[in-house]
């Protein structure tokens, strides 16, 4: 059975110079309007994105969240068992 996983937004950054260089809309894209540092979400399992979470961020972190939910260990790379930063 999968464990619930708490997801905490640690930091929010936007690199305007990289957006301007690589994105068709450049820096006008701006930072994600859905997430703020300190926001917390609970993953309940079944590959379901937590309500209110950014779909693009979910695509990036789902594999790690799913692994933690299944009991994967990211030590010795992470100091605390059952935790990872993505």
Order of alpha helices (4+ residues) and beta strands (2+ residues): beta-alpha-beta-alpha
